Amino acid sequence: MKKSVILGAMTFAGLAAGAASAGTLDDVKARGKLNCGVTTGLVGFAAPNANGEWEGFDVAVCRAVAAAVLGDSNAVEFVPTTGKTRFTALASGEIDMLARNTTWTFSRDVDLKFEFVGVNYYDGQGFMVPKELGVSSAKELDGATVCIQTGTTTELNLADFFRSNNISYEPVPIETNAEAQQQYLAGACDVYTTDASGLAATRATFDDPAGHVILPEIISKEPLGPLVRHGDHEWGDVVRWSLMALIAAEELGITSANLGEMAAGTENPEINRLLGSEGTLGEMLGLSADWAKNAIASQGNYGEIFAKNIGEDTPVGLARGLNAQWTEGGLLYAPPFR
Amino acid sequence: MSDTHAHSIAFVRDTEIPPSPPPAGETGAVKWLRENLFSNAVNSALTIASLLVIYILLSKTLPWLLNGVWTTSSLAECREVLQGKTGACFSVLTERWNQLLYGFKYPSDQYWRPNLALVLLLFAIAPVLFFDLPRKLLAFTAVYPFLAFWLIWGGTILAPIVALVGFAAGAFVFQTYGKSSFAVGFFGAIAAAFAVWIIGGMLIPDGASDNAMLQAVPSRDLGGFMLNLMLGVTCVSLSLPLGIALALGRQSDMPLIKWMCVVFIEFVRGVPLITLLFVASVMLAYFFPPESTVDLFLRVVIMITMFSAAYIAEVIRGGLAALPKGQYEAADSLGLDYPQAMRLIILPQALKISIPGIVNVAVGLFKDTTLVSVISMFDLVGMIRGPILASTEWNGVYWELLGFAALLFFVVCYGISQYSQWLERRLATDHR
């Protein structure tokens, strides 16, 4: 009898799970909260502050989506995930979207059945070494010990790079970025490798940042972006275009300062369509007409979010680089809002 | 006559010589030093080497501790204040103490609730730990879990009351029918408890938690050392009875029960705790619908309890095996039935033998609760590794934070170990 109860419960659970994944957008609206997966903590990208509020570059994407869907950028339940739990959390429906500096790769997109909706940060894997080592290129690192985070694409890139250059290395596997810093500073490894943004953020916290150099080689493409479950295209569209609205807003010169003024109507029809004073873009997404306005109002446009969390005036101190608008030599290119 | 000897003996001393102090080398600190530290060449060399090590350790750590900075708001400011001198940056503790103790999402105006729960825990646990106290205090211990649940999680008070009534109904049924037939009482108690819970669950109105006296706090918002303590206390207190039941079940004559217990113990003991935690956090999510998942805290409690119960069962089985067969036969010859024999004769002796082992498991379990940081729960270590080290202000502060965590754990674990030693002394009835 016990067995049949358990089987029954599992059947019911399976049915309910199938039903629930039919429309994430409706689920989020009904719940009144967006469940957004973030990292357990990465400087500049996502971390709770002293008051317990989540802040950071990835967090801003969650807030923008919540603002677009629910009109409230605080209607987010942040679900911290580790590198190991992030994909199951998304696949099982525990979270609606994942914004956790996750690299867009073929197998994650195709095999793991996720849908990357865009790129919010173009990163690449780099190397940091102490200056006293006297190394000026990653190709001189023959025989070096390398601190590397397990379970990430950086691990695989590192193996590829060293193999293709026919040099040897000894990996020192570590679990978190914090642990890596400590190991590196303690001299457990000669080289620390991770995404260049992470290296910059890590170096900024050192007692003596000038004593460490980031080598010029960037050995991989790491397009980091938010992702959703495969198969729910309406929801994927909402997340994708919320991100695009932030990028387009910067291109079109919409900032949090002039947003109210712009939303009243301008000469530029694309701005009007984006902010909802013209056309029915919001309705097509199943959202209100001012969805993009809310998304931008939450944190500002892409450039403002970047500057506030990881830009050159912050301790992380990242330059825009590849993450500049296409008009300024970067890769950010939002499709037209039409 | 009297002066016959007056000339043959020149001098007779008629008073005692006042005792002179022992030689300087045979008294006080000098003697102690000579006997204990410098009794021979090897010992002297070892003493000097140890002193050297102690000096080196202190000369490195004392300036670090004493120069500590307590008032800045970021690591960079600490470094400015210290100007390159050695010194700890304890400011992280003063600024983030609430996050370390309660996690970052527990509402800060509600901190009195877990504090009160902790104080009441001391009262509730006292009659269990110190059996010289009046037995009536156990009534509070029985109510405490529900009170603590209500204090920490908040929300409607009806939920813990229904749970309490369910247990009370079960206990009542067991008392009434358990005397005639154990099986009837046992299963009747389970049925009664579930009946109360289901009916009570229906009676609680929807949204009762919205305007409750205590603001509801979801499990996800619990964190910090509070989470470690909650997991530790809950899992130890649940796994002890479960472990006893498993140990007895493994010795049972009934093959079905015996093999169920053996399979459970061997399986759970053969799997790393972290695997069970991953199952709890990741795999179980697939089996439940997204909206009605079993609370993560509960899932973790179940897994840790299962894990430690399997270990405690084996420890207690060791205690049972240590009893001479005569004790079992004595119980039988007195005409006691199985529950009576166990309760009155076997278990008191077996548990006494098992105390060191049980405490060992309990201390290990308490420290193992930090593993939940791997499944992204923010216990003390999770808070340190995640949010605090990832904030732009405090990225790079390690020794201070992890030292603080070590201190908290040491205090609790040392307390447990001291208690167990007291208990062993108190229960020592044999004459040695």
Interface residues (C-beta under 8 A of the other chain):
Chain A: M10 F12 A13 A16 A17 A19 A20 S21 D27 T39 T40 G41 L42 V43 G44 A46 A47 P48 N49 A50 G52 E77 V79 P80 T81 T82 K84 T85 T88 A89 A91 S92 G93 E94 T176 N177 A178 E179 Q181 Q182 A201 T202 A204 T205 F206 D207 T314 P315 V316
Chain B: L75 A76 R79 E95 R96 Q99 F104 K105 S108 R220 F278 S281 V282 M283 A285 Y286 F287 F288 P289 P290 E291 S292 T293 V374 I375 S376 F378 G382 R385 G386 P387 I388 L389 A390 S391 T392 E393 N395 G396 Y398
